[in-house]
């Protein structure tokens, strides 16, 4: 659903007379005047994108308007004013589904006002504008046209200034309906009535004056990530991603982790949900939810990573994703950071149902009075139907299954203050027939996550001071069983942090402190070589336990130097988990605006502790070691408009390696390359984006040798396209390409049967290629938008390889296919009530 501010303050002032001559006078005049004033102020705040102010004035206006409606049920004005609150004050800050509900409520109020007085110009014009700005696929255009034609008939040849808007938008509706002659005739008539209006001058055309210039604002799908665009207050670059991108990107499986993989800064190193950021391991890029750090954001985890993420995009409101040079606010991270925020207090009661051949889920939003609300989501995944449809049931002893749930509650006692509680729980399990590491049998895997987080934020001193805090507890359990491998690990953690932002003349100062405790307990047996057969050498874990703590603090200052230059300088100190020493990280970011371009430079020092929860099979052939530090330098240029363009070059140097693994020890590493994205958002028929990444990663070994890094995928290309076939039909496609990831080949066996390795990471996997498609039918619904879709995964039926395994004596090499190595079809729907 699009967000918008319907018409300008000038029109509001022209119509502020509001109350009709025949309205009753029972409601106190001073309270009616106060309500009108609150509505005017909340509309102005909505236009200025001042969320705190808009909600403050809306909160003042709504209860008074409700009492006014009760006192004077035959007066249309309070209904029109309350509709303004819904559509012009609250929609700019509502979730996508919440915006749909709000516009429905506003339309109901306006229709009631017209039942009372069918000639009420503002009520009908507001209703026409609500329909006019609704996306084409919802089919509201005919209603917009009908109401505008009624207004035109009602106006006659009168030339009151605000009547010009009827001509302007009706001419645009005629143009959209391929009635060019009617549009031209109407514009000529308007030019005679309103000679000073530039919209009707020669060459002006129906769209000559933008909606913003006319006082409106086209409603854009709510962004999950707000990108810098060409704004100076976004000194550091981030990745733009809209919630609708997550829900409808072909092949994205409505997974926020996989959706981010279609953007710049990520490497096509594996098929799954893990984020490989600019040559870094997924553990180098932490994921946060409402300030709480997740142990691992994936489900269906295997020895090669997780297949899907655990986060439901339906309850995500915003995010910050950076692939380098990120803020000093984030510590214990080397490559990137993904910070997600869940939705806040619901605006209206909404039920969403999502079902397909793999998954069944529902989400509920429930307001609880004027200042509180709760939401919940649950998803059940069972792949048996999908596997049966494609003849793949014999691949699994137990088909992948999962149950996930998340709830949240928010309380806003006043504008600018929020207390939020979220809780998440999930569990998954599967057993697949696997041929790997010299053994053929069932690979059984299971996982479970638990997370609870209590967060709060408030503003003081007229919003010049912002305070935020969060306390969380989490737990994750993973289990693997495959031949001699039979390992279970339970990780627990607790953390707290506090942040403060102070706005001063020309800038902002931020500071914060954080602390965390974590422990891990392992039981079972693990192999001591890369063999997995039941007779392979192994060792017992016997409840092996370890724990660690993290303490960190930061300070950061941002200041604009003139109109075209902004600088952020910061530093943080940490005592990282797995290390008793303190680290100090200086960081700097600069942005300069040169005409339509924004140039950015960012860099600094980043550290991460040695704590790792993921299990790795012993591999004596591949370079081994865990980096503890990285130095970043990122230089980029970005241009807004249509299409938008962003290009970034990066350089990253790794150091402070901790010895881990069985292979040649790494002394240092580096990654350098370039990321670019071109995006089309405003085309009538075809929109989408293309991303390209070039990466050159290498490691220096302690023996003096050099080898490609484990994630040295030289070229990554992703193209996402969405084509409007008809107003309610859309065809989309996603193409993913990635050059082969390095690995160490096994050349054979020595006389003792041990593997003989080739050059470290000297061989490469085949090129990765996958094409996905999606046909979508949008369905207008009272509470929002419904969809029915048919999705095709791996349409080219390409058997992409995720790793290799070897037979007895290492004489035969066999490929291990990815999960979607065969063409797969998924039929589904999403409905909103």
N, C-alpha and C positions, 0 to 999 in steps of 0.2 A: 504494500500500500504506500502511495506517495504521501510525503509530508508537505504541507503548504501553508502559506499565509495568504488568505483569499484575495483581498483587495486592499488598497492602501489606506493610510490614515486620513488622507484627504476626503475619500469617499465616506469614511466613517464620520468625519466631522460634518459633511454635507447632510448626512442623514441622522444626525444626533438628535433631531427633534423627536424621533423615536415614537413616543406615545401618541396614539391616534386620538383624534378629537373626541371620539365617542367613548374612550376608555373610562372605566370607573375610577374614582379618586379615593378608594378605600385605603390603598397602601400609602404609608407616610411618604411625602414628597422628598424629605431629606434622605431617607433610606434608598429611594429610587435613584436620586442623584448620586449617592455614594456608590451604588452598584454600577451605574453608567461609567463613573470615573474609574472604578477598579477594572472594568472591562477595557476601557481605552488604554490604561496603563499596561495591562497584561498583553494586549495586542502589540503595543509598541515594544515590549520586552521580547515577545515572540519573534517579531521582525528582526530584532537585534541579536537573536540567538542567546539571550540572557535567561538561562533556564531557571535559576533561583528566583529572579524577579518575576518572571512570567508565572511560575507556580504560586508564588506568594500572593500576587494580585488575583489570580484565578481562585485561590482558596478564600480570599476575601469576598469575591463576587458570588460564587456558587450558592452558598447558603442563603444569601439575601435574595437572589433571583428565585430560588425555590420557594421562599416565603411569599414573594411577590406573585408568583404563578398561583399559589394557593389562595391568596387574598383577592386576586383579580383574574379568575380563570378565563374571562372573555377578552382579556387584553393581550394582543399578540406580542407586544414589545418584550416582556421578560423572556419569552421563549426564543425570540431572535437573539437577544443578548446572551442567553445561555448557550445557544448554538455557536455564537462567536467564541465563547470560552472554549468549547469543545474543539472547534475546527481551526481557530486562529491563535489560541494560546497554548493548548496542550499538545496538539498533533506534532509540532516541530520537535518535541522531546519524547515522544511515545515510541514504543517498539513497533515493528512492522504490523504485527497482528493487532496491537493496541490501537494503532492509527486507524485501521479498518473499522474497529469497533466504535471509536470516537466519531468518525465521519458518519457512521450509521446512526448514532445517537443524535448528532447534529441535524441530519436529514429528517429524522422523525420529528424533532422540535419544530423545524421549519415547515414541514407539511401540516403540523397541527396549527401553526400560526396562519397558514393560508386557508385552512378550514374556517378559522375565525374571521379572517379578512382576506378574501381572494385577490384584492387589489394592493396588498401590502408590497410595495416595490422592493424593499430591502430583503424581505423574507424570500421572495421569488428569485431575486438576483443571487442571493447567497446560495440558494438551492441549485440554481443553474451553474454557479461557479464550482460547487462541490462536484457536480457531475462532469463539468468541463475538464477539471484537473485530474479526474480519475483515469488510471491507465486505460488505453484503448481496449485491451483484451477483456476488460470487465463489461464492455458494451453499454456504457452509460451515456455515450454521445447523443443518441436520439432523445434522451430525456433532457439533456442540456439544451439541445436545439429547440425542443418543444417549449421549454420555459422561456428561453430568450425570445422566441417568436411571440409568445403571449405578452411579454414585456414590451416588445416593439409595438404591438397593437394597442396596448394600454397607454403608451407614451404618446402615440400620434406624432404630430410634428413639433411637439414641445422640445425646447432646447436647453433644459436645465443641465448644468455641466456634467453631473454624474450619469445622465442618460446616454452620454457618448459611449460609455462602457458597453451598453447593450449592442450598439452598432458594431463596435470593435470585435467583441467575442462572437456575435452572430455571424459576421463576415468570415471569421476564422472557421466556424463550424460549417458554413457553406463550402469553404475551400476544402476542408477535410472530407466533405461529402461529394467532392468532384462537381460542385455546382458553381463553377468559376464565374459564369455570367451573373448569377444572383449575388455573389460576393462583390463583384465589381459595381453592380447597380446600387447595392447597399452602401458601399463606400462613397460613391458619388453623392448619394442622398445625404450621408453624414457630413461630407465635406462642405455642403451648402449650409447645413445647420450649425456646424462647429468649425468655422474657417481657421481658427487658431490652433486646432488640435493636430499635431504633426503626424498622427497615425493615419490621417485621411488625405494627406497631401500627395501630390504626384510622386510616384516612386516609393511611397511609404509602405504600401502593402499591408495585409492583415497582420503580419508578424514584425512590422518595422519597429515597433516599440516593444521591448521585452516585457515579460510579465513582471520582472523586478521593477522596471521603470514605471509600470502602470500601478505598482503597489502590490503585485502578487509575487509569489515565489513558487516555481515548479517544484512539486513534491518529489524528492529523490528517495529511492529505496534506502532505508536506514543502513548506514555503514556499520559493519562490525569493527573495522579498523579505519580510523580517520587518518587519511594520508595528508602529508604536507601540502600537496598541490603546489601552489605558488605563494604560500603564506609565509611571512617572516617569523611567525611565532612557532613554526615547526622547524627549528634549527636542525634537528636530526631527522634523517629520512626514515620513513616507515613504509610498510606495504599496505596498499588499499585493498580491502576485501569487503564486499557487501554480504549481508546475511542471505540475500537471494542468490548470490554467487555460490554460497555453500550448499543451499538447498537444491539448486537446479543445474549445477555444473555437471555435464555428462561424465560418468565414470567416477565422480567424486563421492558417491554413496552417502551424500549429505553429511560428510565427515569433515570437520573443521581442520583437522590435521592434514588430510589429503588435499583439501582445498588450498591451503597455504603452499603446498608443493607445486601448484600451478603458477605461483608468483615468482618474482626474482629473488635471488639469494639462496635458493635451495638447490640441491644436487640430486639428480635422478640416479641414486646409488642403489636403491632396492625398491621392490614393489611392496608397499605397506604404508603404515602411518608415520614411521619415524622421520624426523626432520634432520637431514644432513645439511648443515648450514655452511656454505663456503668451505668445504673440505673438512669440516669438523664432525666428530662422532656425535650421535644424538644426545649423549650425556652432557655434552658441552653447551647445550641450549636448553635451559630449564623451562618448564611450563608452570605458570601460576594460575590459580582460580580465586578471584576475590582476595588476592594477596597471599593465599596459601600455596605452598610449593608442593607439587605432586611428585611422588617417587617415580612414577612412570605413567604417561598418559595413554597407554595402549592396551588393547585387549586381543585375545588370541595370539599371545606371544609365543614365538618359537625361537630356536637358536639363531635365526636370521632376522629377528625383529618381530614387531607386532603387525597384524593385518589391518586393524582398524583402531581409531581413537575411542576414548571412553566418554567424550564430551558431546552432549546433545546441543546442536546449533540452535534449536528452538528456544533455549533459555539463555543464550549468550547475547549480551547487549553491545559490548565494545571490546576492543583488544588493542594491544600494542605489540607489534612484531618488528624486531630489528635484527638485521643480519650482520651487524658490525658497528663498532664505535658507539655503543649504546650508553645510556645515562649511568652516572655514578650511583644512582638509586639501586642498581642491580649488582650484586656480588656473587661469588661462587659460580661464575659463568665465563666461558672462554670464547664462544663463537656467536651466539645470538640469544634472544630471549623472547618468549611468547607469554604475555600477561593478559589474561582474559578476565572480563567482568561479567557477572550474571545480571539478568534483568532485575530491576528494582520493584517498587510497589506497583501491582497491576492497576491499570486504569479502569478495567471493566471485566466482568465475568466472561470468559471465553474458554471453549473446549476445542482442542485440536486433535484429530484422529489421523494417524498415519499408518498405512498398511501396505505391504508388498509381499512378494513371494518368499521373502527372507525374514521380514521383521513386522512386528505389530507394536504400535506405541500410541500413547495418548499424553496430552499436556493440558493442565487445567490452570487458569488464572482466576483468582478469587479475591476481589477487594474485601477488606474487613473494616468497614466504616470509612471515615473521611481521611484517616491518617495512616492506615495500616493495610496490608494485603499479604497474600500468600500464593505460591504457585508450586506445582509439582509435575514431574514428568516420569514416565516409566516406559521402558522398551523391552520387549521380549524378542530374542533372535533365535531362529531355528532354521538351519539351512537344509533340512531334509527334503522339503518340497522342491527347492531350486536344484539340488543335486539330482533328485529323481527325474526332473524334467530334462536333464542333460545327460542321463545315463552314467552318473559319477558316484553312485552310492557305494560301489565296491571299493572306492579309494579310502573310505573311512570305516573304522570300527565303531566310532561314535561321531556323528556329524557335529560340526561346531554349533554350540548353543550358548546363550548368554542371557542374563537378566540384569537390567540396570535400572536404577531409580535415583531421582534427585529431587529434593524439596528445598524451598526457600521461603523466608518470611521477612518482610521489611516494614519498618515503622518510621514515619517521618513526622515527628512532633511539630516541626516548623520548617519553613522553607530553608534549604541549605543544610539540614541535619537529617541523617539517616542512620538507623541501626539495622543491620542485616544479619540473618543467620541462614547458613546453607548446610545441607548434609547430603552426602552422596554415598551410594553403595552399589557395587556391581560384582558379578561373578561370571566366569566363563570357563568352558571346558571343551575339549575335543580329543579324538584319537585317530590319527591318520596312518595308513600304511606308507612307510618311508624306507627308501634304500639309501643309506648314508653311512659314512665312516666305517665301511666294511661290514655293515650289518643291515639285514632286512627284517622289519617287524613294525609293530605299532608304536608310534611316537605319541605318548599321552602328555597333554599339557593342560594346565588349569591355572587360573589366576583370580584374585579377588582384591578389590580396593574399598577402603573406607576413608571418608574425609568429612570433617566437621569444621566449620570456620565461623567465627563471630567477628564481624567487622563494624566499624562505625566511622562516620565522617561528620564534620560540622564546620561552619564558617563563622568568623567573628569579625568585629570591626568593619562592618559594611562589606563583607566578603573579601577583605584584604588579607585575612589570615585563614588558612584552611588547615584543619587538623584531621589526620586519618590514623586509624589503628586497626590491627587484626590479630587475633589469636586463633590457632588452629591445632588440630590433632589429626594424624593420618596413620593408616596401616595398609600394607600391601603384602599379599602372599602369592608366591609363584611355585609351581610344581612342574617338574619334568620327569618323565620315565621313558627310557629308550635303551634297551639292552642293559649294559652295566650301569648306565646313568640312571640314578633314582634320587633326585635332589629336591628338597623343599626349603624355601627360604621365607622368613617372615621379617619384614621391615616395619619399624614403628618410628614415629616422629612427632615432635611437638615444637611449635614455633610461635613467636610473637614479634611484632614490629610496630613502630610508631613513626609517623612522618608529619612534618609541618612545612607548609608553604607560606611565605610572606611576600605580598606584592608591595613593592616600593616604587618610588617615582622612576619610571623608565625601565623597570626590571622586576626580577623575582629572585628570592633566595629560598632554597629548600634544604632540609636537613632531616636525618632520620637515624634510628638505631634498630637493630634486630638481633635476635638470638634464637638458636635452634638446638634441639637435642635429637639424636637418632640412634637406633640400634638395629642390629640384624642378627638373626639366629638361623643357622643352617643345619639340616639333618639329612641323613641318607648316605649315599655313596656317589663318588664322581670318578671318572676315569683319569688315569695319570698319563695317558697317551691319546692320540687322536682316534684310537679304535673304540668301538662301542659294543662289540659282541659280548655276550655274557661272561666269557672267560678272559676278557681283556684286563690288564692290570688296573687296579682301582684303590681307592682309600676311603675309609669311613670318616664322615664329618662329625658324628657323635655330639650333636648339639653345639657345634662351634659358634661362639657368640662374639660380637664386637660392638663397640659403640663409639660415638664421636659427638662433638659439639661445634657450633659455629657462632661466633660473635662478630658483628660488623657495625660500622657507622659511616655516614657520608655527609658531605655538605656540597651544595652546588649553587652557583649563581648565574643568572641569565640577565642580559642587558642588551637593549637595542642601542646602537650607535648611529644615530640618524635614522632616516627612513628606509635605507637599503642595506643595512648591516646589523647583524645580531650575533652575539657570542654567548656560549655557555661554557663555563669552566667549573670543574668539580674535582673532588678527590674522595676516596674512601679508604678505610683501613679494615682489615679482617684478620681474625684468627680462624682459619678454615678447618673444616672437618677432616680428620686424619693427619693434621699437622699442628704442632704446638707453637710454631713461629707466626709472627704477625707480618702481614703484607700491606704495602701502600700502593695505591693505584691512582695516578693523576689522569684526568681525561679532559678533552677540549673539543668543542664543536663550534663551527663558524658557518653562517649562512649569509650570502650576498645576493641581492636581487639586481639583475641587469635586464631591464625591460621585461619581456615576457618570461625570462629564464630565472630560475633560482639555482645558484651554485652553492654546494655544500662541501665542507671539509671537516672530517672528524677523525679522532685518533685517541690513543691512550694505552694504558696497561691494564691487563685483566688477569685475574688469578682464579683458580679452582682447586678445591681440596682433592685428596686422593680417594675419597669415599666413592665407591661404585657398588651398585646392587646387582648389575647384570652379570649373568654367567657366560663364560666363553670356553669353548672346547680347547684343550691344549693343542697348540699348533707350533711346532718347532721350526717351521719354514718361513713364517711371516714375521716381519719386523714387529717388535713388541715394546711396550712402554706406554705410560699414561702421562700426558703433558700436565704441568701445573701452572703454566703462565703463557700468555700470548700478548703480543703487541700488535695493535691495529692501526692502519691508516686507510681511510676511505675518502675518495674524491668523487663527487657526483654533480650532474647537471639535470635539471628537471624543467619541463615546460608544460603548463596546463593547456587547456583548450581542447579542441577536437580535431585529430586525436591527441591524447596526452602522451608525453614521452619522458622516460627517465632512464638515465645511464649512469652507472657507478663503476669505478675501478677500485680494486681493493688489494691490500697487501697485509699478510698476517704472518708473524714469526712466532713459532712455538719454542718453549724451553722448559727447564726444571722438570725433566722427565723422571717419573718413579718407575722402577723396574717392575714389570708385570709380564706374565706370559712366558712362553718357552722359546720364542724365536730370537733372532739377532736383536740386540738392544739398541734402541733409538737414543741418540744424543741430542738432536734438535730437529726441527721441522719448519716448513714454510708452506704457505698457500697464497697464490696471487691470481688475479683474473679480472673478469668484467661481467657485469649483469646489466641487462637492458629489458625494458618493457614498453610496448606501444599498446595503447588501449583506446577503443572506440566505445563511447557510452551513449551517444545522443543520436544515433542514426535510426531512421524509422524502420528499416528492415533488417539490417545486419549489424550486430554489435559483438564485442568480445575483446580478447587481448592476445598478444604474442609475447612470450618471454624467451630470452636467450641468455645462457650463462657459459662463460669460458673459464676453465679452472686449470691451473698448473700447480700441483701439490707434490712435494717431495720430502724425504726425511734423510738426515745424515745419521749413519750408523756409528756405533762406538768403535767398530773395527776400521773406520775410515771410508767405508763404502757409501754409496748413495742409492736410494731406491724410490720409486713412486710411492706416495702415501696411499693408505688403504682406500681412500675415497677420492682418488685422483681421476674423476670422470671429466674428461677434457671438454666435451660439448654436451649441453643439455638444452633442448628446445621443447617448448610447450605452446600449443595454440588452442585457444578456446573460442568457439564461435557459436552464436545463438541467432537463428534466422526466424523472423516472424513470417509464417506462411499465410495466415489469416489473423484477424484480430485476436482470436482466442487459441490459436495453434502456433506452436513454436517447435523448431527442429534445431538441435544442438549437437555439437561434436567437440571432442577433446583429443588432440594428438599429442602423444608424449614420445620423445626420442632422447636417448642417452647413449653416448659411446661407452664401451665396455669398462667395467670396474676392474682394477688390478687384482691379481691373486698370485700366489706362489704355486707353480705347477710341481707335481710329483713325477719324476722321470722314470721311476722304477723302484726296485728294492735292492739293498745290499745283501751280502751272503748270510747275514743274521736276520733277514726279513724286515729290516727297518727301512723307512722311505728314504729315497735319495731326492733331495729338493733341487729345483732349478734356481735361477736368480731370484732373490726376494722381490715379490710383487712384479716379476718380470713378464708374466703372461696377463692376458686380458679376457674378460668375459665377452660374449658376442654383444653386438649393439642391441640396446633395449628399444623396442618399438611397440606401441599400443595405441589403437584407435577405439574410442568409445563414442557412442551416439545415444541420443535421447529425443523422443517425440513426446511433447507435453501438450495437454489440453487444459487450459485455465477455465475455471468455473466460478462465475460471480456468486458470492454467498453473502448473506446479510451481515455476518460478523467478519468478513474478510475475503480471502481468495482461496478457492479449492483447486486442486490439480489432480489430473489422472495422467499417468505417464507409462511409457514402455522404454526401458533402458537396455542398451546392448553394450556389454563389456567385452573388450578384445574382439572387435568385429572382424578383424583380419585373421583370427584364429592362430595367432603367432605364439609358439611355445617359448616364451622368454625364460631364460635360465637364471636362477638365483644363486646357484653354487654347483660345485662338482663333487662327486664322491668316487672312490676307487674300490675295485674288487680285491679279492685275495691276492697277495703278492704285489699289489699296486701296478698290475699289468694292464688293467682295463679301467678307463675313465668313463663315468656315466654322469649325465647332467641331472640336476634336481630342478624340476620346473616350478615356476611361480604358481600361486594359488589360482589365479585367473589365466592359466596357460591355455585354456580352451574358451571358445566363444560362449558367452553366458548371457541369457536374457532375464530381465527382472521386470515384472509388471506390478505397478503400485498406484497408490492414491493418497492424497492428503486433503482432509476436509476440516472446515472451521465452523463452529457453531456458537 
